[in-house]
Amino acid sequence: MRLKEIEARVVKLEAARRSNAFAGMSEEEIEAEAKRLLDDLIGESGSFAEVVAEMVASDEPDIREGARTTVEWFGARYGYTPLTKATQ
């Protein structure tokens, strides 16, 4: 591989690393940041379930789909039932 090709690949890798908010973080740090972001999302709603219910009630299909995939992700990760009546 020529020097220019290697330099181009290094630049791409460095750019990808900078664009990843979790790059260089340990699993514990990522979990803590995810919890902080979830706490910010919940905010005044009071609970994760209420945030999901608000998303399900949205007029925006993308937000409703986000609610469904969020519940599925948490279900798979933390053992919750993936879909409930509120999220179908």
Contacts in CASP RR format, 6 or more apart in sequence:
PFRMAT RR
TARGET T0000
AUTHOR 0000-0000-0000
METHOD contacts of the structure
MODEL  1
MRLKEIEARVVKLEAARRSNAFAGMSEEEIEAEAKRLLDDLIGESGSFAE
VVAEMVASDEPDIREGARTTVEWFGARYGYTPLTKATQ
17 23 0 8 1.000
17 24 0 8 1.000
21 33 0 8 1.000
22 30 0 8 1.000
22 33 0 8 1.000
25 33 0 8 1.000
38 48 0 8 1.000
41 51 0 8 1.000
42 48 0 8 1.000
42 50 0 8 1.000
42 51 0 8 1.000
45 51 0 8 1.000
45 54 0 8 1.000
48 74 0 8 1.000
49 86 0 8 1.000
52 67 0 8 1.000
52 70 0 8 1.000
52 71 0 8 1.000
52 86 0 8 1.000
52 87 0 8 1.000
53 86 0 8 1.000
55 63 0 8 1.000
55 64 0 8 1.000
55 66 0 8 1.000
55 67 0 8 1.000
55 70 0 8 1.000
56 64 0 8 1.000
56 67 0 8 1.000
56 68 0 8 1.000
56 86 0 8 1.000
56 87 0 8 1.000
58 64 0 8 1.000
58 67 0 8 1.000
67 87 0 8 1.000
68 83 0 8 1.000
68 87 0 8 1.000
68 88 0 8 1.000
71 80 0 8 1.000
71 82 0 8 1.000
71 83 0 8 1.000
71 84 0 8 1.000
71 87 0 8 1.000
72 82 0 8 1.000
72 83 0 8 1.000
74 80 0 8 1.000
75 81 0 8 1.000
75 82 0 8 1.000
76 82 0 8 1.000
END
